[in-house]
Amino acid sequence: MKKIKVASLFSGCGGMDLGFEGNFSVHKKYLTAQELKIYKKFTRNGFTNLNELPFETAFACDVNEKAKAAWDHFFSNRRDIANVFKLESIVDIVKKIRLGEKPFKGKIDIVTGGFPCNDFSVAGKRKGFKSDKSHKGNKKIIDGDDDPSVENRGMLYFWMREFISEVKPKIFYAENVKGLVSLGDAKEIITKDFESINGSNYFVLPVRVLKAIEYGIPQTRERVIFIGLNKDFLRNEVREYIDKNNDLPEALDLYPNESHGTKTLFEPDKLPFATCKDAFTGLIEPELSKDLSQQSYSKAKYFEKKMQGGSEINLYKPGPTIRAEHHGNIEFRRLSKTNNGKNDEELNIGLEQRRMSVRECARLQTFPDNFEFVVPNMISASDGYRLIGNAVPPLLAYRLAQRLDEVWSRLFK
């Protein structure tokens, strides 16, 4: 199968990349009603491998060396990844491209990127475009080194735009936190900037917020998605429809249908939300596990005063949003009865209070167990928590890529 090439920006540990490539393990409760009719082979714990998709990451970049370590560690077991992941800022990469340097081989058809969300997140200070952090990471802008008007962390979407302008892919996906849509007119500004690429050559679909739980993911995560299409590559009839209606034909909608939620007369195939219990199926307690990511969990104390991460997860509901700062304030897998723990099923057999492990967080994000987040002398447990919290859930990316695969030949010449 000839692969369609993807350039992955702000790659992190590779959640978006894994989703676009497919071929990773998920629990049967995450599958759509249609997939449950097709997939036949499951492990005794109810897991199966999703189909491989025709996309392959040909270029990836991030400024986080731990992200590169995790990415390389996983994807090197799939294929030759020599020179794929660049430990560089997108700003520096774009500047090199403008000087004639090409950081990848061949033609790029798709660009993906979850541009840093710290400055748009409701949980953060929400400085947005006026961030005082550098494009090179969580550092202050250095006078004389960075241009604060366009090289700050809140403007990195602009450099994704510049990368797209130089590379001219057929389609791009940009992802960010839901909080962006309520930060003034940030969504409109970003949309217009993307639409103005190469003289208004890209059509940006009406922006949507996707709820992870509605796509089989056992986590209450919400993300805003920007999708842009290069008009030069569209079939004539598709381009004409867009020019007339400012939208895609319904049959070519690139946003996947929600598979999980409440059944209705009009949506009889909706499945129940996946839960923490589904996600944790087959995991044993840290002290019994050989998996370093399951052995590792935050030992931060419990405080009676309500604090972020001080609550206990409900096994029978989807888990909380896994946050990037998840290390000292991660939610509890279970609280003791003294601390009003409700997980009697586990407390009654003598299991003690503890916070969620690194692997349990990864499971809620739909990372497979062969994706290692604790590697001796390379990636610590704290690193693992942060990498997982920063990632796009692979299954959410898979749903976007799966839908793109379905309509690819009807969209493009």
Secondary structure, 3 states (H helix, E strand, C coil): CCCEEEEEECCCCCHHHHHHHECCEEEHHHCCHHHHHHCCCCCCCCEEECCECCEEEEEEECCCHHHHHHHHHHHCCCCCCCCCEECCCHHHHHHHHHCCCCCCCCCCCEEEECCCCCCCCCCCCCCHHHCCEECCCCCECCECCECCCCCEHHHHHHHHHHHHHHHCCCEEEEEEEHHHHHCCCHHHHHHHHHHCCCCCCEEECCCEEEEHHHHCCCECCEEEEEEEEEHHHECHHHHHHHHHHCCCCHHHCCCCCCCECCCCCCCCCCECCCCHHHHCCCCCCHHHCCCHHHHCECCCCCCCCCCCCCCECCCCCCECCCCCCCCCCCCEEECCHHHCCCCHHHHCCCCCCEECEHHHHHHHCCCCCCCCCCECCCECHHHHHHHHHHCCCHHHHHHHHHHHHHHHHHHEC
